[in-house]
Amino acid sequence: MTNLIYTGQSVVRREGNFVSDMKGEKVMFSIYSGKYFNLGHVGGRIWELIESPVPIGKLVDSLTEEFEVDRTSCEMQVGEFLRSLLKESLIEVRSA
Amino acid sequence: GMEKKQWHEPTLETLDVAETF
């Protein structure tokens, strides 16, 4: 598995995670690792947007429309966040 | 006409059960 993610690739949630909204933040339990995670507000929104496979470029488009953030920062921070999700086997990355 | 939400850098925080379906 590679931890490199490119904007041309698509990402989608991996099955087998229990997710709950708690005080506006998304908290998740992974059956693979037995760990609990807090995705926070923005991370929770990203989780909602990747319910089905979505190209990373399109994901960034959606986020820059919805949030007060410039595209370069958004792309960089979302890429880092997706890498952390991938490292914990919470998402799948597919070639577009 | 839509006000944008405040952005916070997304992070994946690992919780233990005590701190925390």
Backbone of each chain as nested JSON, in Angstrom:
{
  "chains": [
    {"id": "A", "residues": [
      {"number": 1, "name": "MET", "atoms": {"N": [0.849, -1.195, 0.0], "CA": [0.0, 0.0, 0.0], "C": [0.883, 1.244, 0.0]}},
      {"number": 2, "name": "THR", "atoms": {"N": [0.52, 2.202, -0.797], "CA": [1.28, 3.439, -0.824], "C": [0.57, 4.498, 0.0]}},
      {"number": 3, "name": "ASN", "atoms": {"N": [1.351, 5.375, 0.606], "CA": [0.745, 6.459, 1.364], "C": [0.716, 7.742, 0.554]}},
      {"number": 4, "name": "LEU", "atoms": {"N": [1.082, 7.644, -0.736], "CA": [1.037, 8.82, -1.587], "C": [-0.354, 8.946, -2.179]}},
      {"number": 5, "name": "ILE", "atoms": {"N": [-0.887, 10.148, -2.149], "CA": [-2.218, 10.391, -2.687], "C": [-2.122, 11.545, -3.669]}},
      {"number": 6, "name": "TYR", "atoms": {"N": [-2.717, 11.361, -4.842], "CA": [-2.678, 12.384, -5.88], "C": [-4.092, 12.873, -6.154]}},
      {"number": 7, "name": "THR", "atoms": {"N": [-4.19, 14.127, -6.579], "CA": [-5.509, 14.725, -6.778], "C": [-6.306, 14.014, -7.863]}},
      {"number": 8, "name": "GLY", "atoms": {"N": [-5.635, 13.291, -8.753], "CA": [-6.352, 12.576, -9.801], "C": [-6.982, 11.284, -9.331]}},
      {"number": 9, "name": "GLN", "atoms": {"N": [-6.612, 10.834, -8.139], "CA": [-7.156, 9.582, -7.626], "C": [-8.509, 9.81, -6.961]}},
      {"number": 10, "name": "SER", "atoms": {"N": [-9.238, 8.714, -6.768], "CA": [-10.518, 8.788, -6.067], "C": [-10.386, 8.134, -4.701]}},
      {"number": 11, "name": "VAL", "atoms": {"N": [-11.171, 8.63, -3.763], "CA": [-11.174, 8.047, -2.419], "C": [-12.599, 7.674, -2.04]}},
      {"number": 12, "name": "VAL", "atoms": {"N": [-12.709, 6.648, -1.208], "CA": [-14.019, 6.208, -0.725], "C": [-13.823, 5.596, 0.657]}},
      {"number": 13, "name": "ARG", "atoms": {"N": [-14.861, 5.713, 1.47], "CA": [-14.804, 5.097, 2.8], "C": [-14.622, 3.592, 2.676]}},
      {"number": 14, "name": "ARG", "atoms": {"N": [-13.943, 3.018, 3.637], "CA": [-13.858, 1.569, 3.719], "C": [-15.001, 1.085, 4.605]}},
      {"number": 15, "name": "GLU", "atoms": {"N": [-15.573, -0.043, 4.241], "CA": [-16.664, -0.604, 5.042], "C": [-16.124, -1.085, 6.386]}},
      {"number": 16, "name": "GLY", "atoms": {"N": [-17.008, -1.146, 7.375], "CA": [-16.622, -1.743, 8.648], "C": [-16.221, -0.742, 9.703]}},
      {"number": 17, "name": "ASN", "atoms": {"N": [-16.777, 0.47, 9.623], "CA": [-16.524, 1.458, 10.666], "C": [-17.853, 1.948, 11.212]}},
      {"number": 18, "name": "PHE", "atoms": {"N": [-17.957, 2.025, 12.525], "CA": [-19.153, 2.567, 13.153], "C": [-18.912, 4.046, 13.419]}},
      {"number": 19, "name": "VAL", "atoms": {"N": [-19.811, 4.877, 12.929], "CA": [-19.631, 6.323, 13.047], "C": [-20.811, 6.93, 13.786]}},
      {"number": 20, "name": "SER", "atoms": {"N": [-20.51, 7.875, 14.66], "CA": [-21.563, 8.531, 15.423], "C": [-21.278, 10.025, 15.498]}},
      {"number": 21, "name": "ASP", "atoms": {"N": [-22.339, 10.828, 15.452], "CA": [-22.189, 12.27, 15.635], "C": [-22.239, 12.593, 17.112]}},
      {"number": 22, "name": "MET", "atoms": {"N": [-21.208, 13.257, 17.596], "CA": [-21.165, 13.625, 19.008], "C": [-20.805, 15.092, 19.129]}},
      {"number": 23, "name": "LYS", "atoms": {"N": [-21.764, 15.875, 19.577], "CA": [-21.541, 17.313, 19.749], "C": [-21.005, 17.947, 18.475]}},
      {"number": 24, "name": "GLY", "atoms": {"N": [-21.536, 17.521, 17.343], "CA": [-21.148, 18.114, 16.07], "C": [-19.877, 17.55, 15.475]}},
      {"number": 25, "name": "GLU", "atoms": {"N": [-19.215, 16.662, 16.205], "CA": [-18.008, 16.039, 15.676], "C": [-18.308, 14.579, 15.37]}},
      {"number": 26, "name": "LYS", "atoms": {"N": [-17.604, 14.041, 14.393], "CA": [-17.797, 12.638, 14.057], "C": [-16.779, 11.785, 14.796]}},
      {"number": 27, "name": "VAL", "atoms": {"N": [-17.292, 10.806, 15.526], "CA": [-16.442, 9.866, 16.246], "C": [-16.66, 8.494, 15.638]}},
      {"number": 28, "name": "MET", "atoms": {"N": [-15.586, 7.76, 15.482], "CA": [-15.635, 6.514, 14.735], "C": [-14.945, 5.394, 15.492]}},
      {"number": 29, "name": "PHE", "atoms": {"N": [-15.496, 4.196, 15.338], "CA": [-14.845, 2.996, 15.869], "C": [-14.497, 2.101, 14.696]}},
      {"number": 30, "name": "SER", "atoms": {"N": [-13.227, 1.747, 14.589], "CA": [-12.777, 0.872, 13.506], "C": [-12.746, -0.568, 13.986]}},
      {"number": 31, "name": "ILE", "atoms": {"N": [-13.464, -1.439, 13.285], "CA": [-13.45, -2.849, 13.686], "C": [-12.137, -3.51, 13.286]}},
      {"number": 32, "name": "TYR", "atoms": {"N": [-11.392, -2.877, 12.381], "CA": [-10.114, -3.465, 11.95], "C": [-9.046, -3.286, 13.017]}},
      {"number": 33, "name": "SER", "atoms": {"N": [-8.991, -2.084, 13.58], "CA": [-7.919, -1.785, 14.525], "C": [-8.399, -1.775, 15.971]}},
      {"number": 34, "name": "GLY", "atoms": {"N": [-9.728, -1.702, 16.164], "CA": [-10.259, -1.594, 17.523], "C": [-10.031, -0.221, 18.126]}},
      {"number": 35, "name": "LYS", "atoms": {"N": [-9.682, 0.749, 17.285], "CA": [-9.402, 2.101, 17.781], "C": [-10.613, 3.007, 17.606]}},
      {"number": 36, "name": "TYR", "atoms": {"N": [-10.676, 4.013, 18.47], "CA": [-11.665, 5.072, 18.335], "C": [-10.968, 6.305, 17.768]}},
      {"number": 37, "name": "PHE", "atoms": {"N": [-11.66, 6.995, 16.873], "CA": [-11.095, 8.201, 16.265], "C": [-12.096, 9.342, 16.351]}},
      {"number": 38, "name": "ASN", "atoms": {"N": [-11.567, 10.548, 16.473], "CA": [-12.385, 11.749, 16.351], "C": [-11.963, 12.462, 15.075]}},
      {"number": 39, "name": "LEU", "atoms": {"N": [-12.914, 12.639, 14.163], "CA": [-12.609, 13.297, 12.895], "C": [-12.837, 14.799, 12.962]}},
      {"number": 40, "name": "GLY", "atoms": {"N": [-13.491, 15.274, 14.013], "CA": [-13.77, 16.702, 14.125], "C": [-14.847, 17.142, 13.142]}},
      {"number": 41, "name": "HIS", "atoms": {"N": [-15.014, 18.454, 13.021], "CA": [-16.079, 19.0, 12.171], "C": [-15.738, 18.863, 10.686]}},
      {"number": 42, "name": "VAL", "atoms": {"N": [-14.588, 19.395, 10.292], "CA": [-14.219, 19.375, 8.872], "C": [-13.934, 17.944, 8.423]}},
      {"number": 43, "name": "GLY", "atoms": {"N": [-13.235, 17.19, 9.26], "CA": [-12.966, 15.791, 8.925], "C": [-14.254, 14.996, 8.783]}},
      {"number": 44, "name": "GLY", "atoms": {"N": [-15.226, 15.32, 9.631], "CA": [-16.531, 14.655, 9.546], "C": [-17.243, 14.982, 8.248]}},
      {"number": 45, "name": "ARG", "atoms": {"N": [-17.101, 16.23, 7.815], "CA": [-17.723, 16.635, 6.541], "C": [-17.057, 15.903, 5.377]}},
      {"number": 46, "name": "ILE", "atoms": {"N": [-15.741, 15.774, 5.441], "CA": [-15.021, 15.031, 4.401], "C": [-15.514, 13.584, 4.378]}},
      {"number": 47, "name": "TRP", "atoms": {"N": [-15.694, 13.009, 5.565], "CA": [-16.187, 11.628, 5.664], "C": [-17.547, 11.482, 4.985]}},
      {"number": 48, "name": "GLU", "atoms": {"N": [-18.411, 12.49, 5.168], "CA": [-19.727, 12.461, 4.515], "C": [-19.58, 12.503, 2.994]}},
      {"number": 49, "name": "LEU", "atoms": {"N": [-18.632, 13.307, 2.521], "CA": [-18.489, 13.508, 1.077], "C": [-17.876, 12.306, 0.361]}},
      {"number": 50, "name": "ILE", "atoms": {"N": [-17.233, 11.411, 1.109], "CA": [-16.591, 10.261, 0.453], "C": [-17.38, 8.978, 0.705]}},
      {"number": 51, "name": "GLU", "atoms": {"N": [-18.694, 9.139, 0.856], "CA": [-19.561, 7.963, 1.023], "C": [-19.477, 7.063, -0.208]}},
      {"number": 52, "name": "SER", "atoms": {"N": [-19.396, 7.69, -1.385], "CA": [-19.151, 6.953, -2.625], "C": [-17.851, 7.501, -3.218]}},
      {"number": 53, "name": "PRO", "atoms": {"N": [-17.22, 6.738, -4.132], "CA": [-15.921, 7.181, -4.649], "C": [-15.99, 8.576, -5.263]}},
      {"number": 54, "name": "VAL", "atoms": {"N": [-15.072, 9.439, -4.864], "CA": [-15.043, 10.808, -5.382], "C": [-13.593, 11.183, -5.701]}},
      {"number": 55, "name": "PRO", "atoms": {"N": [-13.362, 11.769, -6.883], "CA": [-12.005, 12.229, -7.196], "C": [-11.566, 13.284, -6.183]}},
      {"number": 56, "name": "ILE", "atoms": {"N": [-10.308, 13.223, -5.786], "CA": [-9.825, 14.134, -4.746], "C": [-9.95, 15.59, -5.195]}},
      {"number": 57, "name": "GLY", "atoms": {"N": [-9.715, 15.84, -6.478], "CA": [-9.871, 17.197, -6.993], "C": [-11.286, 17.716, -6.805]}},
      {"number": 58, "name": "LYS", "atoms": {"N": [-12.266, 16.835, -7.035], "CA": [-13.673, 17.225, -6.874], "C": [-14.006, 17.423, -5.392]}},
      {"number": 59, "name": "LEU", "atoms": {"N": [-13.41, 16.601, -4.551], "CA": [-13.601, 16.742, -3.102], "C": [-13.107, 18.115, -2.637]}},
      {"number": 60, "name": "VAL", "atoms": {"N": [-11.94, 18.505, -3.129], "CA": [-11.381, 19.817, -2.781], "C": [-12.281, 20.933, -3.314]}},
      {"number": 61, "name": "ASP", "atoms": {"N": [-12.811, 20.755, -4.519], "CA": [-13.752, 21.74, -5.079], "C": [-14.932, 21.95, -4.133]}},
      {"number": 62, "name": "SER", "atoms": {"N": [-15.515, 20.844, -3.686], "CA": [-16.688, 20.919, -2.798], "C": [-16.351, 21.646, -1.503]}},
      {"number": 63, "name": "LEU", "atoms": {"N": [-15.175, 21.351, -0.962], "CA": [-14.787, 21.942, 0.325], "C": [-14.493, 23.434, 0.196]}},
      {"number": 64, "name": "THR", "atoms": {"N": [-13.858, 23.836, -0.909], "CA": [-13.553, 25.265, -1.079], "C": [-14.823, 26.071, -1.35]}},
      {"number": 65, "name": "GLU", "atoms": {"N": [-15.856, 25.403, -1.873], "CA": [-17.146, 26.08, -2.056], "C": [-17.854, 26.266, -0.722]}},
      {"number": 66, "name": "GLU", "atoms": {"N": [-17.676, 25.286, 0.152], "CA": [-18.438, 25.259, 1.406], "C": [-17.73, 25.989, 2.543]}},
      {"number": 67, "name": "PHE", "atoms": {"N": [-16.383, 25.976, 2.516], "CA": [-15.61, 26.536, 3.627], "C": [-14.752, 27.716, 3.168]}},
      {"number": 68, "name": "GLU", "atoms": {"N": [-14.394, 28.543, 4.128], "CA": [-13.547, 29.708, 3.877], "C": [-12.092, 29.257, 3.882]}},
      {"number": 69, "name": "VAL", "atoms": {"N": [-11.62, 28.768, 2.745], "CA": [-10.243, 28.28, 2.646], "C": [-9.786, 28.398, 1.193]}},
      {"number": 70, "name": "ASP", "atoms": {"N": [-8.51, 28.742, 1.0], "CA": [-8.003, 28.815, -0.371], "C": [-7.665, 27.413, -0.87]}},
      {"number": 71, "name": "ARG", "atoms": {"N": [-7.676, 27.271, -2.166], "CA": [-7.558, 25.936, -2.762], "C": [-6.227, 25.257, -2.433]}},
      {"number": 72, "name": "THR", "atoms": {"N": [-5.143, 26.024, -2.466], "CA": [-3.825, 25.426, -2.217], "C": [-3.745, 24.84, -0.807]}},
      {"number": 73, "name": "SER", "atoms": {"N": [-4.177, 25.626, 0.179], "CA": [-4.156, 25.148, 1.57], "C": [-5.074, 23.946, 1.732]}},
      {"number": 74, "name": "CYS", "atoms": {"N": [-6.263, 24.049, 1.137], "CA": [-7.251, 22.974, 1.25], "C": [-6.685, 21.675, 0.676]}},
      {"number": 75, "name": "GLU", "atoms": {"N": [-6.109, 21.771, -0.508], "CA": [-5.569, 20.586, -1.184], "C": [-4.476, 19.934, -0.338]}},
      {"number": 76, "name": "MET", "atoms": {"N": [-3.609, 20.772, 0.222], "CA": [-2.496, 20.26, 1.019], "C": [-2.997, 19.603, 2.312]}},
      {"number": 77, "name": "GLN", "atoms": {"N": [-3.913, 20.281, 2.996], "CA": [-4.395, 19.774, 4.286], "C": [-5.296, 18.552, 4.114]}},
      {"number": 78, "name": "VAL", "atoms": {"N": [-6.108, 18.563, 3.074], "CA": [-6.971, 17.402, 2.812], "C": [-6.116, 16.197, 2.424]}},
      {"number": 79, "name": "GLY", "atoms": {"N": [-5.072, 16.442, 1.629], "CA": [-4.171, 15.352, 1.256], "C": [-3.532, 14.713, 2.476]}},
      {"number": 80, "name": "GLU", "atoms": {"N": [-3.106, 15.555, 3.404], "CA": [-2.488, 15.055, 4.641], "C": [-3.502, 14.27, 5.471]}},
      {"number": 81, "name": "PHE", "atoms": {"N": [-4.726, 14.793, 5.541], "CA": [-5.794, 14.125, 6.296], "C": [-6.128, 12.764, 5.674]}},
      {"number": 82, "name": "LEU", "atoms": {"N": [-6.225, 12.733, 4.353], "CA": [-6.54, 11.471, 3.675], "C": [-5.428, 10.447, 3.88]}},
      {"number": 83, "name": "ARG", "atoms": {"N": [-4.191, 10.922, 3.911], "CA": [-3.074, 10.001, 4.175], "C": [-3.207, 9.386, 5.563]}},
      {"number": 84, "name": "SER", "atoms": {"N": [-3.65, 10.185, 6.532], "CA": [-3.807, 9.645, 7.891], "C": [-4.961, 8.635, 7.934]}},
      {"number": 85, "name": "LEU", "atoms": {"N": [-6.018, 8.89, 7.161], "CA": [-7.129, 7.923, 7.084], "C": [-6.668, 6.628, 6.421]}},
      {"number": 86, "name": "LEU", "atoms": {"N": [-5.873, 6.778, 5.371], "CA": [-5.376, 5.611, 4.642], "C": [-4.462, 4.771, 5.527]}},
      {"number": 87, "name": "LYS", "atoms": {"N": [-3.634, 5.452, 6.305], "CA": [-2.697, 4.764, 7.195], "C": [-3.439, 3.894, 8.208]}},
      {"number": 88, "name": "GLU", "atoms": {"N": [-4.641, 4.339, 8.595], "CA": [-5.454, 3.583, 9.562], "C": [-6.455, 2.663, 8.864]}},
      {"number": 89, "name": "SER", "atoms": {"N": [-6.306, 2.518, 7.542], "CA": [-7.177, 1.637, 6.74], "C": [-8.65, 2.029, 6.832]}},
      {"number": 90, "name": "LEU", "atoms": {"N": [-8.915, 3.325, 6.93], "CA": [-10.294, 3.801, 7.027], "C": [-10.874, 4.14, 5.654]}},
      {"number": 91, "name": "ILE", "atoms": {"N": [-9.994, 4.302, 4.659], "CA": [-10.452, 4.622, 3.3], "C": [-9.716, 3.752, 2.292]}},
      {"number": 92, "name": "GLU", "atoms": {"N": [-10.268, 3.724, 1.081], "CA": [-9.594, 3.101, -0.054], "C": [-9.274, 4.192, -1.06]}},
      {"number": 93, "name": "VAL", "atoms": {"N": [-8.112, 4.082, -1.687], "CA": [-7.726, 5.02, -2.738], "C": [-7.715, 4.262, -4.051]}},
      {"number": 94, "name": "ARG", "atoms": {"N": [-8.389, 4.815, -5.043], "CA": [-8.497, 4.148, -6.341], "C": [-7.991, 5.067, -7.432]}},
      {"number": 95, "name": "SER", "atoms": {"N": [-7.445, 4.463, -8.473], "CA": [-7.038, 5.259, -9.624], "C": [-8.282, 5.738, -10.342]}},
      {"number": 96, "name": "ALA", "atoms": {"N": [-8.291, 7.011, -10.71], "CA": [-9.489, 7.575, -11.354], "C": [-9.629, 7.036, -12.769]}}
    ]},
    {"id": "B", "residues": [
      {"number": 1, "name": "GLY", "atoms": {"N": [-24.562, 34.01, -2.452], "CA": [-25.461, 34.299, -1.343], "C": [-25.346, 33.345, -0.175]}},
      {"number": 2, "name": "MET", "atoms": {"N": [-24.402, 32.404, -0.236], "CA": [-24.253, 31.462, 0.869], "C": [-22.989, 31.803, 1.646]}},
      {"number": 3, "name": "GLU", "atoms": {"N": [-23.14, 31.97, 2.949], "CA": [-21.984, 32.279, 3.778], "C": [-21.168, 31.016, 3.99]}},
      {"number": 4, "name": "LYS", "atoms": {"N": [-19.864, 31.143, 3.79], "CA": [-19.012, 29.964, 3.94], "C": [-18.726, 29.686, 5.411]}},
      {"number": 5, "name": "LYS", "atoms": {"N": [-18.543, 28.403, 5.704], "CA": [-18.248, 27.99, 7.078], "C": [-16.765, 28.194, 7.374]}},
      {"number": 6, "name": "GLN", "atoms": {"N": [-16.478, 28.317, 8.659], "CA": [-15.084, 28.483, 9.076], "C": [-14.32, 27.184, 8.865]}},
      {"number": 7, "name": "TRP", "atoms": {"N": [-13.123, 27.314, 8.336], "CA": [-12.286, 26.143, 8.043], "C": [-11.342, 25.866, 9.199]}},
      {"number": 8, "name": "HIS", "atoms": {"N": [-11.242, 24.606, 9.569], "CA": [-10.219, 24.16, 10.512], "C": [-9.475, 23.023, 9.844]}},
      {"number": 9, "name": "GLU", "atoms": {"N": [-8.176, 22.991, 10.007], "CA": [-7.41, 21.906, 9.393], "C": [-7.936, 20.561, 9.886]}},
      {"number": 10, "name": "PRO", "atoms": {"N": [-8.326, 19.678, 8.958], "CA": [-8.862, 18.382, 9.382], "C": [-7.767, 17.489, 9.956]}},
      {"number": 11, "name": "THR", "atoms": {"N": [-8.053, 16.893, 11.095], "CA": [-7.084, 15.994, 11.722], "C": [-7.798, 14.731, 12.176]}},
      {"number": 12, "name": "LEU", "atoms": {"N": [-7.053, 13.65, 12.227], "CA": [-7.582, 12.382, 12.724], "C": [-7.011, 12.165, 14.113]}},
      {"number": 13, "name": "GLU", "atoms": {"N": [-7.868, 12.319, 15.112], "CA": [-7.431, 12.201, 16.498], "C": [-7.775, 10.799, 17.007]}},
      {"number": 14, "name": "THR", "atoms": {"N": [-6.777, 10.1, 17.512], "CA": [-7.018, 8.776, 18.084], "C": [-7.422, 8.935, 19.54]}},
      {"number": 15, "name": "LEU", "atoms": {"N": [-8.532, 8.304, 19.907], "CA": [-9.048, 8.413, 21.273], "C": [-8.904, 7.086, 21.982]}},
      {"number": 16, "name": "ASP", "atoms": {"N": [-8.678, 7.14, 23.287], "CA": [-8.856, 5.898, 24.03], "C": [-10.272, 5.925, 24.579]}},
      {"number": 17, "name": "VAL", "atoms": {"N": [-10.767, 4.778, 24.991], "CA": [-12.179, 4.681, 25.358], "C": [-12.51, 5.605, 26.515]}},
      {"number": 18, "name": "ALA", "atoms": {"N": [-11.606, 5.707, 27.486], "CA": [-11.874, 6.558, 28.646], "C": [-12.081, 8.0, 28.206]}},
      {"number": 19, "name": "GLU", "atoms": {"N": [-11.255, 8.456, 27.256], "CA": [-11.403, 9.831, 26.786], "C": [-12.703, 9.981, 26.017]}},
      {"number": 20, "name": "THR", "atoms": {"N": [-13.015, 8.966, 25.21], "CA": [-14.254, 9.016, 24.444], "C": [-15.445, 9.13, 25.379]}},
      {"number": 21, "name": "PHE", "atoms": {"N": [-22.82, 3.402, 19.576], "CA": [-22.586, 2.441, 18.512], "C": [-23.408, 1.193, 18.827]}}
    ]}
  ]
}
